[in-house]
Amino acid sequence: MKKVLVICTGNSCRSIMAEGIINHYLKGEWEAYSAGTHPSYVHPYAKMALEEMGITTDSLRSKSISKFWHMEDLDLIITVCDHAQANCPAFYMNIPRLHIPLNDPVRFVPGDDDVMAGFREVREDILKVILPILKTR
């Protein structure tokens, strides 16, 4: 089974959602992990967007990229925001990298007519862009 690490700044939305979606839809082919250059917390709306698809979110946690530096069996690193791409440190191993920028879903705030819109958009982008790329690798 191949392993992918998805990185963004806070590991609260985009990378967390990618981890959940990849592990759900590509189970047995890919094992996904996520981390942040400055980890924070798992955004509740990111969890809600995944749960709308029937994806379990209980195990999702915001993690530091340093937790994964030792992993010698990663097959791919994907950065999903420009800040993470620019600030992703070097790993011990030469691991292939892709940059797939996703819009920040936090542009909607509670009180907006559809606070979930940004999170659903990111969810769809992961399904339409990242999953097909992984299926061909």
Buried (B, 14 or more C-beta within 10 A) or exposed (E): EBBBBBBBBBBBBBBBBBBBBBBBBBEEEBBBBBBBBBBEEBBEBBBBBBEEBEBEBEEBEBBEBEEBBEBEEBBBBBBBBEBBBEBBEEBEEEBEBBBBBBEBBBEBEEEEEEBBBBBBBBBEBBBEEBBEEBEEE
